[in-house]
Amino acid sequence: MADATAGFRCYAAPLLERLDLDAVRAEGYGFQIEMTYESRKAGATILEVPIRFVDRVEGESKMSTFIVVEALGLVTLWGLERLFGGFRHSRQVARV
């Protein structure tokens, strides 16, 4: 995967049925990263199709400090989960 934040996504219905969508934590652009991460963990094959975006000529970016911090925090958490293993499972049990 070259760009985990690419803007256009398609998901097969059987994959979405396997994912725990209620557990998705990201609210901003981190949602794209989280869905890619969870899809890969669920065994999905991920294909990228290059597209070209033109630079914005009107309006303003929706990017905020919260979105950047959220994405950084989640990616760091997922890295720690992969490094130490089992962390995610123990968090889910604690929430129940």
RAQUIMO-V64861 format. One record per pair of residues at least 24 apart in sequence whose C-alpha atoms are under 10 Angstrom apart, sorted by the first residue. I is the first residue (numbers start at 0). J is the second residue. If there is no record, write none. Layout:
# RAQUIMO-V64861
i->I j->J
i->I j->J
This chain:
# RAQUIMO-V64861
i->0 j->35
i->0 j->45
i->0 j->46
i->0 j->47
i->1 j->47
i->2 j->32
i->2 j->35
i->2 j->47
i->2 j->49
i->3 j->29
i->3 j->30
i->3 j->31
i->3 j->32
i->3 j->33
i->3 j->34
i->3 j->35
i->3 j->36
i->3 j->47
i->4 j->28
i->4 j->29
i->4 j->30
i->4 j->31
i->4 j->32
i->4 j->33
i->4 j->35
i->5 j->31
i->5 j->32
i->5 j->47
i->5 j->48
i->5 j->49
i->5 j->50
i->6 j->31
i->6 j->50
i->6 j->52
i->7 j->31
i->7 j->47
i->7 j->48
i->7 j->50
i->8 j->34
i->8 j->35
i->8 j->46
i->8 j->47
i->9 j->45
i->9 j->46
i->10 j->34
i->10 j->35
i->10 j->38
i->10 j->43
i->10 j->45
i->11 j->43
i->14 j->38
i->14 j->41
i->14 j->42
i->14 j->43
i->15 j->41
i->17 j->41
i->17 j->42
i->22 j->91
i->24 j->69
i->24 j->73
i->25 j->66
i->25 j->69
i->25 j->70
i->25 j->72
i->25 j->73
i->26 j->65
i->26 j->66
i->26 j->69
i->26 j->70
i->27 j->61
i->27 j->62
i->27 j->63
i->27 j->65
i->27 j->66
i->27 j->67
i->27 j->68
i->27 j->69
i->27 j->70
i->28 j->61
i->28 j->62
i->28 j->63
i->28 j->66
i->28 j->67
i->28 j->69
i->28 j->70
i->29 j->66
i->29 j->67
i->29 j->68
i->29 j->69
i->29 j->70
i->29 j->71
i->29 j->72
i->29 j->73
i->29 j->74
i->30 j->66
i->30 j->69
i->30 j->70
i->30 j->73
i->31 j->70
i->32 j->70
i->32 j->73
i->32 j->74
i->33 j->70
i->33 j->73
i->33 j->74
i->33 j->77
i->36 j->74
i->36 j->77
